[in-house]
Amino acid sequence: MNTEFLPICRGDMEKRGWDRPDFVYVTGDAYVDHPSFGVAIISRVLEAEGFRVAILSQPDYKSCDAFREYGRPRLGFLVTAGNIDSMVAHYTVSKKRRNYDYYSPGGKMGHRPDRAVIVYCNRIREAYGDVPIILGGLEASLRRLAHYDYWDDKVRRSVLVDSRADILTYGMGENILRRIAKLLDKGVPVKKIRDVRGTVYAAQKGDPVHFDVAGEWDYDEVKTDKRRYAEAFGIQYRNTDAVTGKAMIEYYDNKQVVQNPPMPPLEREELDAVYALPYTRRVHPCYDAAGGVPAIAEVEMSITHNRGCFGACNFCAIAFHQGRTVRSRSIESVVAEAKIITESPNFKGYINDIG
């Protein structure tokens, strides 16, 4: 089992002999290098492609100083609120502040801001101006176009607009980030990256779109007209399939936010390769003194077997995020991960979940 984490501070980076990383990955969660955590997967996928990725976990968001930890990255910043939406992490359904955070050291609240991707991106802009910023994760994915926000009780704009990021990735991001990273590495300006599936970008109103368009609407309409909002969301919901899905356009004054069709889900061989990457499968030891990260308890001895869901239940976001096409890993891949789990010093003789 691998024991080396990715850099979490400048000192770690310098020990590797790097002058700067290719990407700085900003996350609202504590750093857990386990394949149940999106940051772990994407960072290891990019590492396997030869990119240098440094983790900036739960930075102090009250100023931009913490975002200068590694200097300006060569290719850009990746930003996520973490494994779940920051507002869900912070508030109950009664809109009362939670008193426990499963994704923070010791379960302590207060390590990430409300609406984390917006805050993080604006701090990055404050620190580095026009550096490329790519959004991902559940908060960005589910807020990619105009959306009803329970906390504000209103229809909010696409989080891409409020965050001032360059690209928003939605759904499962391995192949999306591979493509974007390679284009940036070739010197393609981030504002020119407009034909990658699984992405959302902003452009001038009337700019050409690279895919067939399923529908278009104005934000000012959907924020006030419930019927138009329902029609717009219906178009989004019917275009979550990578085979039949088309692009959508949402207008903001003289700007347009374009959602490209979904990226096809990973094939079985690709999914197997993702889960065979060298994860340490542990919480970073820097959190030991605080009591670790509670979220690891449920997944440490668990195995992810499949992605996607055909169910489309109204109370669940899986179909809207992962798509309705189910992809599963091979038996050999699952057994190989099970053997790795048995080598853990924390293994107690059973694997509590495969799903």
Buried (B, 14 or more C-beta within 10 A) or exposed (E): EEEEBBBBBBEBBEEEEBEBBBBBBBBBBBBBBBBBBBBBBBBBBBBBBEBBBBBBBBBEBEEBEBBBBBBBBBBBBBBBBBBBBBBBBBBEEEEEEEEEBBBBBBBEEEBBBEBBBBBBBBBBBEBBEEBBBBBBBBBBBBBBBBBBBEBEEEBBBBBBBBBEBBBBBBBBBBBBBBBBBEBBBEEEEBEEBBEBBBBBBBBEEEEEBEBEBBBBBBBEBBBEBEEBBEBBBEBBEEBBBBEEBBBBBBBBEEBBBBBBBBBBBBEEEEBBBBBBBEBBBBBBEBBEEEEBBBBBEEBBBBBBBEBBBEEEEEEEEBBBBBBBBEBBBEEEBBEBBEEBBEEEEEEEEEBEEEE
